[in-house]
């Protein structure tokens, strides 16, 4: 089999890491790079990725990219554009995306689903959403763990992320709301877990033949009695320095699945929370109980450079699988197990 020709669409934090992974992957060929800024347009892809020259220049012209006839587009922009996605699919290129719109068919807006499925049919192409969270930790790993169960009473996934070394003031302060007074914090942020992680819980439950009756979302914030100095700036005493969101899947009046994310800038908070090092904890209650810790053994000063790998690598590894899939919107349960090939 020849190499799959891949386009990297957008080069933000995750996209840049994915671009470098494609360039260095012996089984993939970089066909093109789409960027949104004039500053990046015209630059060599290797320059953008921090590696040697590739001879592939980035472009802000979508028509130019679509004319390349690539096998797959790694679609990683900040905002979702259904018309843009539909054009890519209708051109015949498959899509692997780290955006979360396509984790479960029933959770896609009906009009978006109709438009995207029509584009897939026209182009004979497929699209798949994946990443680390949601994706690997909320779908792939739970399904693997279920293979040694014959009775599942409860599945609980907990995510922990220490953001103290993340030098992104716009993300932490403006988007996530760290540093705000608790009374001014946007409570809507704490309930967005239902949209972000609910589809995964429903997908896994459906696959296991135990569909959920419904989802509940909740959340709370943590504060510190003293000022906290982090890479992005200073969080004053009494302001939000940690946040926790939970989405619970209910069946028969009880919680059978849950996802809880705890994101924090310091573990020294006034509230009594279970705060662990960056990573995941998965607890399975059933006839084959499991208690699993997945830690990121990375020094905090290197976390910002290494962390994108957890999301980008799974998307890059999914390219051959998605290219081989039948046309349409393909979820984790539709595809064979994704694994790394041609590791360096």
C-alpha positions, 0 to 999 in steps of 0.5 A: 500500500502507498502512503496516505496523503494528508493535509493538516488543517489549522496549526494551533497548539494541537495542529502543530504537533499533528503536523510534525507527527505527519511529517515524521511518519514513514507511512504518511505523506504531507500533501498540504497545510491550510492556515488561517493567518496571512503570517503563516501562509507561504511558510514551509510546513517544516518551519511551522512544525519546527523541523527541517524543510519539507517543500510543502508551503502553507496556504490560506486558500481552501480551494488550493488545498482541496485541489490537492486530492489528499486522502485525509484532512486532519481538521483541527480549527478553533471553530467548527464550520459545517460548510467547510467540513462538507466541502472537504468531504464532498471533495473526496477527502476523509476527515479525522478531527479533534473537534467534538461534534461527531462522537455520537450520531444521535447527539449531532444537530439533525441539520448538520448530520444531514448535510455532512452525511450527504457530503460523505455520500457525494465524496465517498468519504468518512469523518471521525472525531477523536482525541485524548479527552473525549476520545481515548479516555472516554471511549476507547479505553472503557470499551477495552476494559469492558472486554473482561467484564460480564457485569458492569455496575459502574464506570467512573472516569476522573481527569486531572490537569495541573494548569499552573505551567500553562502560559496561556492567559487568554485561555485560563483567564478569559475562556476558563474563568480562572482568577474570577470571583466565585460569584462572577464565574460563568456557571454555564462552564460547569455544565458544558461537560454534558455536551462535551462528554455526554456523547461518549458516555452514551456511546459506551453505554449503547455499545454495552447494551445498557443504554442510559435513561439520561444525563445530569451535569454539575460543577463547582469551583475551588478557591485559595486563601492566598494569592497564587502565582502561575505561568499565565499570571497571578490569581488573587486570594479568594478567586477561582483557582480550580474548577470541577465539572461532572457528568453522570449517566443514569440508568434505573434511577442510579449513576452507572457511568460518570466523567469528572474533570478537575482542572486546577492552578494549585492543589492548595485550595480551601475546599476538600477535593480529591486532587491528583497529579495530571492524568486520569483515574478509571474505576470499574465496579462489576464482576471484574473490578478495576482501579486504574491510574494513568499518570503523565510522568512529565516534569511540569516545565515540559508539560506544555510541550509534551501534552499535545501529543496525547490528543494529536497522536491518536488523530494521526494514528487514526488516518489509515483506519478512517481512510479504509472506513465505509463512507459516513460519520464513523464513531469509535464503535464503528471502527476497528481498534486504532493503534500506532503503526511504523513507530519511530 
